[in-house]
Amino acid sequence: MRDTEIDADDLARMCKALAHPARIQLLRHLIDYGECYFGKLTDVLPLAPSTISQHVSILKEAGLIEGSSDVQRVCYCVNQERLRELKQAIGAL
């Protein structure tokens, strides 16, 4: 038995979420930003808002990022615990 907190299906879901360059760029931007990002993600990547929304949804479903909104804006941030689990699981391969 491997000493990781996530199972193979969960690891595959996270890896699949990172299987597109745009999603990697979004995640890197949020990691580099370091706190909740309130800006427009269309300023990060030259993609249509609907395309970015799809990429964000995939990252959120994998648990790698979190988003919360108030009346006028959305805050995106990296789920640091989930990212740590991913790194640990990949390191244990």
C-alpha positions, -999 to 999 in steps of 0.1 A, spaced: 0 0 0 13 34 -10 16 61 17 -6 88 -1 -38 104 10 -55 101 -24 -65 70 -44 -56 62 -80 -89 75 -94 -85 108 -76 -49 111 -88 -60 104 -123 -87 131 -121 -62 157 -110 -37 147 -136 -64 148 -163 -72 184 -151 -36 193 -157 -35 177 -192 -41 210 -210 -16 239 -213 -42 265 -205 -51 249 -172 -15 246 -163 -10 283 -171 -41 292 -150 -29 272 -120 7 286 -123 -7 321 -124 -28 315 -93 2 299 -75 24 328 -84 -2 354 -74 -2 338 -40 -35 349 -26 -71 351 -39 -71 365 -74 -100 389 -80 -89 399 -115 -103 387 -148 -88 354 -159 -92 366 -195 -64 390 -187 -42 359 -179 -48 340 -211 -59 352 -245 -90 329 -246 -127 335 -248 -144 339 -214 -165 307 -220 -133 287 -227 -116 299 -196 -148 292 -176 -146 256 -189 -110 252 -179 -117 267 -144 -146 243 -140 -123 213 -147 -97 226 -122 -124 232 -96 -139 197 -101 -104 182 -95 -102 203 -63 -71 222 -74 -86 256 -73 -114 272 -53 -137 300 -63 -160 321 -43 -180 351 -54 -196 381 -39 -221 404 -57 -196 419 -81 -166 397 -85 -152 362 -82 -121 352 -61 -100 323 -74 -73 307 -53 -53 275 -53 -63 248 -29 -29 244 -13 -37 212 6 -50 196 -26 -19 207 -45 3 192 -17 -16 159 -20 -10 159 -57 27 165 -54 30 138 -27 11 113 -48 31 119 -79 63 117 -59 52 83 -46 47 68 -81 
